[in-house]
Each structure stands twice: as structure tokens, then as C-alpha cells.
Amino acid sequence: MRLKLVSLLIVLSGLSACSTTEKPRNSAENQSSQSSIALSQLTDAQSMYQAALNRQGADKIQLLYTARDAAISEERWPLLEKICLELEATPSVDQIQNKLYIALAQEHQGKSDLALAQLQQLEPQLSQPEHQAWHQYLTARVYASQGMPKQAMPFFFKASTLSSENNFTVANLNKDLWQSLTQLSSYALERFNRGSVVQQGWVNLALYHQVYLGAPVELHQAMNNWLRRYPGHPAAEVLPKKVTELVQIEPLNVNRLAVLIPQSGANERLGDALKAGVLAALDGQSLEQTLFIDESLSAAEISLKLSEFNADFVIGPLLKSNIEKLTSAQTLVDYPVMHLNTFDGERISQQHFFFALSPEHEVQQALERFLTAGYQKPMLLAPNNSNGQRLVEYFNTQWQRYSEVKPQIGFYTGKEDMPKTITGLLEVDQSKERINVVKSLFKQEVESETRSRSDVDVIYILGDATETRLIKPYLDVNVSTFAERIPLYASSKSHSKQIDRTDKGDLDGLYFTELPWMLDGQISQHNLRQQYESLWPENADISQRLFAMAFDAASMLGDVKQLSMVQGKRFSGISGQLSIASNGYVTRSLDWAQYKDKQIIAVDLATEQPIPLFMQSAIGINAAE
């Protein structure tokens, strides 16, 4: 990536003209020859930079410029930053351009906070369209790097419009703009379908991308219409390659499906739930054959079965140990695979995807809800075990990206210490101590009531269904009657269809995330739920959730290619709104529900992408403008 350089020849010739010492011709020629030989030996940015440190004047500037260009070409971002800082000490350098280079280097190194601060300082000094375009482009990259494509788009569009109207190129702008644009939903795209012709051209191209994905004939026709409507549009640079890619994203044609699940041993019950989910999803589909294989078999045995079966696609395995086993043996490397769990190792194929009922998805969704609702100081209650500690650590790490306030954390080891944990966190125990002190000062009876702390504004429970039913009453009786009711949230672990059949009491007001499959009336396949209840009325909650996951894994086979290549595309499943990230992992957005009047009702809670802490002032400035 290169910013357009000011003419070095003019600068250098001007500096040379200022020289008053005339040297003998032969001596000058000899020195020039020696200098040329020395310069020819400088083959990379580092060597050029080191040589420049030993030079002075115009020679030093020229070498630093050359080193700067080389550092960008070599993508050596720490070195680029050092070179630019060295150039900052030179008055004749285009300082605005050089500072843009520094921001570029910082953004590539993940120093997004420093890059944004640099760009904010530069904003009042921008006068040249090229500087403005690069400023907008680099700002957009900062937002995009934080997973905020919607916020990045106005800056991308401005940069594209400026470069198009002034007939210059911003390196990598079109590629990066398109990458962020394709992460938006069709609803978000429609909201951007305004502004300059350049902006509308980009948006309409992305809409065609989503609408006609997997329909080659319609896609070609739409692209031809787009080219006629937007001649000379900057997106034409990425269009030919992109059209070829899009045409190739036809729905996956699966005729022979292999499913690896536990069919023996301690996890056979989980395998039965998965098998039922796959078969339910395939009911009515036109697959030639489905083969269920016990994932506990050796890698060699599984390889032989897959080869003899000639599978088009593989779902599974479920257990991490078996994913690791088959990955190490390269058993599945030549097959498209939807694993039914996460994997700590390296993804060995772009055709491999990972679908798990990860609780981190729910923690992230709750965190985003809290920030959207304006909660400032959450309190977390979690079991003192590895899972509870992992989820609390995940919440803490993510929360610190958006807030300087530390969450209050309470771990409990069992029913016995729950009251102590809760009263301690809410500082009710301190209130009781103060009451006892006051009572000791008076002989007559003193009327009193304990007060809980008032700064906690939301409580998040990460316990299971039994633990939540114990925690909720403790919270109800320990929150001061003088204080406003603190909103209570929980994960899907707090909800149990089995327990709810006989006991929904004491949970009134609690919000929780849950799979649509586990909530009455939240899926379009009403007959499916009725059939399931008639066949397995007593199935455990884990079996029901695995059924939903397997059902979606089999149902989305035809959409896997599109989902993996278009990050803005969503699949409406019975386990949630599903999408596939660039690393191949299926991400889920669950439904919200609430206990109310001894019933469970679906609720629509606004949730938006949170703004990282270091960007909040910049967002405020832009909103004010």
C-alpha cells in the first residue's frame, strides 16, 4: 500500500541548487560512482533505513523515502513506523502524508487506539483530496478491524467517492471496502442505498451479490445491468474476479451424506439425539443415501467406510478428542465437513466448518445487550468451576474493550455459600453490621431495614437451572426495598423444559437467551415440535438441544458455501440465527425470553454492536457533526 509521494526530484533538485561549494568534476564523478555502487547493494527496507541513518541532508531524505516505500511493499509495519518517525524530524517532508503512513503502520500492527488518535489529530489539517481520501480509508480500516463494518462503511464510501471524483487510486481500498460491505445484512445495505452515485453503486452490487447468490444465470444478468447503470465505477476493479467467484457458489449438491456420531459407550445417548435431528431434517429431502458411522472407530476404519461410501459431505464428529484424532490422521481432509464441536487445533481445509452450542455466544450476546441498554456496572454470579471461571474470564476480557468499569464477580461452590456470596457482593452484610452498631447505642427497639449497594445496575447469572432457582430468591430478598429492582439476566443453562413442567416459580422477571427450539411458538416448523414431544416426551434438555443443532447442521448443507463466503448472510435455524465466520466457525444469535406471571414469553430486546472504548470519543464527535 502506498500513499502518493510528492515529487522527490523537485525537492532534491531544490536542495542541490542551494549548494555553494563547487567540487572538482572528477571527484564528484568518483563519489557518485561509489554512491551508486553502495546504493545498489541496499536490497531491502531495513538496509536502506540503516544506510539512511548514516547520511545527512538530501541523501538521507531520499534513502528514507525509498526505505519507506520498501517497508510498505514488504509489509514490515514496525519498521515503517520507525522510518516515518525519523522523517518527522525533517521539516521538508510532507508531514500530513507522513503521519498518515504512521497511522497505516499502527493499524496494521493492531495499535488501533494509537492509529485512531493520530487520525483524529490530523483531521483539521486536511486540505488535499488525496490526504482526505486516505484519512477516510484508514479510519474505515480501524472500525473494520474492530468488527464494526456498519460503522466503517461511511468512511469507506467517502474515500471511494473522493478517489473516484479526483481520479486517483487508494491502494487496497476497493478490496477492503468490498470485504466489509459483504458482511452487512440486506437490511443494513438498504439503509446505505443513498448518497453519491459511487456509494449507491457499491451498495447495489452488494445487494445483487446477496439476492442472486447461487443463481448463475440471474447473477450474470444482474451484473450486466449493474455495469450499464454504473459505467466506470471503481468496483469494476474487483468485479470480474468476484463474478467468477459468485457464479461458482452454487448450492452444494449433496447426494451421499456421512454422519459421524457416538453410537456406543457412554455418549451413545447423545448420538441418538443427533441421529434423530439429522433424520428429521432430511425427511422430505432427495438424498440418495445417508450413512451413520460410529465416531469412536479408528481413523483407518472411518477412512475406509467413507471411501467405500463415496461421501459428498460429512457431519461430525461430536467429541473434541475424535475431531483431533481424525485431523491428525488427515482422514477428512478431502471432504467438506461440518464438525459438531469446536477444535483447538488448526483448520486444515477451507471446506471444514465447526458448529457448537458454545456458551460464549450467549455471553457475548448478553454483554452486547447490557451495553446497548446503557448498563454500566454488571454483577456476575457463576459456579466456582472451570466452566464458570472460563465464561467469567471471557466476559471480563470482552467487557474491558468497551468500559473502564470493572464488573463485580461472585463465585459460589454450592448451595451453602450462595447466601454469603450474594450478601457480600451486594454489601448487605455491611449494612447489617451498621444496624447492629446503631442498635447497641439505644436501649429501646430500633426499626431498621438493610440496604444493598445501589451502583450495580444489572446481574448476570451463569448457573444451571437448579442453581438459578436457588439464586433468584436470595437476590429478591437481599436487594433493598429502597433501591430500584435490578434487572436479572441468565443464559440458556438457567432454563429447563423438564423442570419448567412443574416449577416456574420464583423466576418472575428473569431474562434469558435460548434456542428457538426450546421456546414454545418460536419456530415455524410447528408439526416438528409436536412430533418430537410425542416420540420423546421425557428427553433431557441436552438431548433436545443436540437434536436442534443436528437438525440445523443437516438443513443448512445447501447454504454452507454461501454462508462461508458471504459473512452478511444468515440462516434461520431452530438453534438460532446462524452465520459462518471467516475462520469456519458457525456463530449463533439466540432468542430472548422472560419468565412472567409463571409463564415464559418471547421478548425482543434491542442489541447493537458495541463501540470499543478507544473509539467512543470519535463516535461522539461524528454523531455531533
Salt bridges, closest charged atoms under 4 A:
GLU29 OE2 - ARG25 NE 3.25
ASP69 OD2 - ARG2 NH1 3.39
GLU74 OE1 - ARG76 NH1 3.52
GLU81 OE1 - LYS111 NZ 3.16
GLU86 OE2 - LYS60 NZ 2.98
GLU88 OE2 - LYS99 NZ 2.69
ASP94 OD2 - HIS131 NE2 3.28
GLU107 OE1 - ARG141 NE 2.76
ASP176 OD2 - ARG141 NH1 2.78
ASP176 OD1 - LYS175 NZ 3.13
GLU245 OE1 - LYS242 NZ 3.13
GLU288 OE1 - ARG256 NH1 3.80
GLU360 OE2 - ARG390 NE 2.70
GLU427 OE2 - ARG453 NH1 3.61
ASP455 OD2 - LYS377 NZ 3.09
ASP455 OD1 - ARG453 NE 2.79
ASP476 OD2 - LYS472 NZ 2.97
ASP476 OD1 - ARG485 NH1 3.93
ASP500 OD1 - ARG469 NH2 2.50
ASP500 OD2 - HIS495 NE2 3.00
GLU514 OE2 - HIS495 ND1 2.69
GLU514 OE2 - ARG545 NH2 2.50
ASP520 OD1 - LYS497 NZ 3.53
GLU533 OE2 - ARG529 NH2 2.79
